[in-house]
Amino acid sequence: MYNAESAQQGTGPSRRHFMAVTGALGGAATLAACGGATGGGDGGGGASGEELVGVGNNGEAGTGRSGEAADQLFIAGFQWSPPTTFNTFAAAPAWPASANVAQYIYETLLRFHIVSGELLPGLAASYEVNGTESITLTLQDGITWHDGSEFTPEDVIYTFELGKIDPGLGVASFWNDVDELTAEGNTLNIAINQERKNVGAVLNSLATQFIVAKSQFEQAVEESGDSIAAWETMEPLGTGPFTLELADQTQIILARHEDYWGQDFYGGLPAMTKIIHPIFKSNEDGNLKFQNGELDVMQQFVPQIWKMWESGKPVGTYLREEPYYTPGSMPMLLINTTKPGLDDPAVRKALAHAVDYASIAETAMSGYSSQVLASLIIPDGAEDQWLDRDKAAADGWTFDAAKAEQLLQDAGYEKGSDGFYAKDGQKLGPWKLITPQGWTDWNAALEIVAKNLQSIGVDAATNFPQQAQTQSAIQNGDFDMACWYVAGTGPATPWQRFSDVMSNVDMAPAGQTAYRNYGRWENDEVNDLLTAASSAADDASKLEALTALDNLYRAEVPAFPLMYRPDEFFEFNAGNWSNWPAEDNDYAAPMFRGAGNQWIFELKKIGG
């Protein structure tokens, strides 16, 4: 089953092919018989009989693997085709070089924690925000590249300067919000653009942009003629705790870097000697290997994952009860507000009342979504502090088909003999609901939406083009309604999500490519509110601006969320390793990227 969220992270569709890892998987990797959550032997799990933490949701743990595989971590859900390049700026770099995926080879200056919303130290030991004027960072001492050379502030500056050399790179957006990046000793100084004053966007760049070696990318610039994304390399040079050992059609193997600079900072080297990512041909293959203990941790959609631990498998998730995963993204029903009928906010609010969100959560999402609120702020996580739940309930919408029809009638629409509402000769539909073919959870969600809209007298049906066609149609405004993604939780949200959905800056007319506000919704107030939120000098001012944005959003309904999704599907099998992060063992974030790198240092090997 395709994991639509992977597309949001730029990792592409699911096409995996599995072959046993030489000398590693085979029979040795098969999960030994499960017993209670106690260690066996003196391996990292502790003395025999010691109670283990961070195990399966059923309290179960395995007895560990034998041989070399016992010291290795098997991971999946990120790479589905043979790797072709580890250039992190490429259009489709291989795992773990894909931007903001994992801090294993490349690292970032700061690390975002999706539960607390904190920005933790990374390559930078500390940072300070000086109002909306500037940000200063002090780098860690003793950082080295994998080849032993010294990491310097010039590496950081050059990484961001690459966005000026090749403006087509994602890092180029850093310079929309920054006027200058300079260094003084081990301190970096960032001068914030005073027209935009968007501190959150700058912090987001600091927490997501991998820092690369100036020495290597000067060579890339020369060899590519400044077309950095086109440069290919199978020899990534990073600062992280692992180096690339092998990459072929069947697997990617990372080896622990024994001279890793961060072993003092993190309290030691990673627990595992190698991280192995097999390349599967389907989610189903990966899910089976995971259930059987041949994978330790993965990021992919598993329908009804609770059946694994109910059957006795030591499978676990961060949240021990539904929805099992921390919400981190918000797939939206985008509405083309230039279309007759859809240009009416009363119609858009009626549509929002017509949708059976609980059915979407239960069927399309296997129960992994909590109750959707009428807000662009994701509840119960890092963004919760900005959410006014009472306003969302009082001024928003919930599934109520009768109210949806009443709103249409109050707005002057009448149901015709064909069963569909119309006004002044303008029928509500026929409208197509699009999302990419094969994005099965989103396909299922839209089937529910189409049925719901038909039931209240709106003529709507689904259509699932290929991903490229869908994206082109959405960006060019050639659609009626679409399930698509907007910004997930990060240092710049919820502001970034409001901008994605509502910004009227540089509006692209239909037929031209848009990168936000795909529905071409127009409003005279929103840009000032976005500026107020992004440049707020304190939390009280930021809360006021975000609340005003959410109020405007509920009044106009330019789009609305269909479900919440995890930032990442963080699921583990405690067959060989214990001490996984979970809400009852929450020393680390349930993430593979950002602050999620903490757990690789603190897992405990089961057995000896």
C-alpha positions, 0 to 999 in steps of 0.5 A: 500500500502506497504511503502518501506521506512519503510524497510529501517528504519528496521521497517518491512512490513505493516500489521496493524489492527485497533480497536477503542481506548477505550474512545478515538477514537470512535465518539469523534475522528471523525473530526468536520466540517472544516472551515477556519483556525481560532481557536475556544475557549480558548484551545491551538488554542487561542481565538476565531477567532484567525488566525491559522498557520501550518494548511492544504495545503488548508488553512483549519483547523478543530474545534477540538475534544471533551473530553479526545481525544482533548488532545491526539495525534493520530499517525500511520505508525510505528507499524503494528503488536502486540508489543513483546518487547521494547528492543531497541537493539532487532531485531524488537523492538516495536515503539517508541523503534525502533532505530532512530524512535522517541525521545519519550521514549528513547533519543539521545545525538544529534538531526539531522535536515534533512532540515538544516543539523544541529546537535542540542542539545539533551541529550548533551547540546553542542558538539565540534569537534576537527579536526579529533582527538576527539569530546567532549560533555557536557551533559545537567544538571538535566537529570533523568530517568523515575524512578527518578534516575539520568542520568550519563555519565556512562549510555552513556559509558555503552550504547556504551560498549554494542557493545563490550559485544555483537558484533552483535549489531548495536552499535558495529560499533561505535568502528570501528571509536572510540578508547576510550570514557571517562568521566570527570565530565559532559563532554564526550570525544571521541577519534577518530580512527586515521586510519579511522578519520571518524568524520561523522560516529561518529556524526551519531552514536551520533545522532541516538543511543538511550541512555539506563540506565546502571542499566536496561541493566546490568540486560539485560546482566546478564539475556540474557547471553550477547545476548542482542538483545534476551532480552525482556522487556515490561517496557522500561526505558528512559529519554524522555517526554513520558512513556509507558502506554499500549501496546496490539494487537490493540494499543500502548499508551504513557503517558506524563511524568510530571517530564520530565527533558527537560521541561525547555530546550524545554520551557514546557511539550509536548502539548498532554497528550497522544500519541496513535498509533493504529495498522492497518491492511493495509495502506488503513485503516490508510489513511481513518482514517487519511483523516477523522481526526481520526489520527493527523499525520502519516508516510505512503505512501498516493497516490495522497495526494493532493486529500485530501485537494482538497476535503476540508480536513485540510490535510497538508505536509511540502512542500506546493507544489510538491514534498510535502515531503523533499527528504531524501533517494535514492532508487537505481538500483543496477547493478551486475558488475560481470555479462557479459555485465553489467561489461561494464561501457558503457552499464551501462551508456546506461541503465541510459539513458534508464530510464524514471525517470519522469514516475517513479516519477509521477506514482510509487511515485505520484509525490513525487520525484523531478528530479533525477540527475546523482549524489549520493548526494541528492539535495535540503536539508541538502546535497545540499552544496556538489552537483555540479549541473553543473557537474551532468548535463554535465557529467551525464545522463537523459532519452534519449532512442536514446542516450542510443542506440547510446552509445551501438552502439558506444561501439560495440554492434549490434542489432540482429534479436531478437531485442536485442543488443549483442557483441562478442556473448554476448547478453545484457540479459536476466536479471531479475530486482528484488525488494520485492513483495508487495513493490508497489511503487518499483514494479511499478518503476521496471516495468517501467525500464523493459519496458524502457530497452526492448525498447532500445534492452536490454532483461530485465524483473521483478521478485518480490521475498519475502523480505527475498529472495530479501535481501539474493540475493542482499547481496550474489551477486546472482542478475542481477539488483535490486531496493534497498536502500542505506544510507538516509540523515544523519550526515554521508551522502553523504559520507556514500552513496558513501561508500555504493555504491562504497567502495572496502574495504573488498570486499565480493566475490559473494556467501558471504554476503556483506553489501555494494557495492552489485554490486561488482564494483571494482576500484583502486581509490575509497578507497583513495577518500573515506578516503580523504572525511571522514577525511577531516579537513575542508569543502573545502577539503571535497567538493573536495573529494566528487566532485572527488567521484561523478565524478568517480561515473558518469564515471563508473555508478556502480548503479544509482538512480531511484527516491528520497523519503522522509526521512519520509512521514510527513503528518498531519491533522489539525483537532484537532491541529494546528501549524504543521511544514511546509515551511511557519511555519518552526520552526521544522523539518518535522521529527518524529525522531531527531530534529522532536521532537520539534513540539510535544512541540509546537502544539496548540490545536484547540477549548476548 
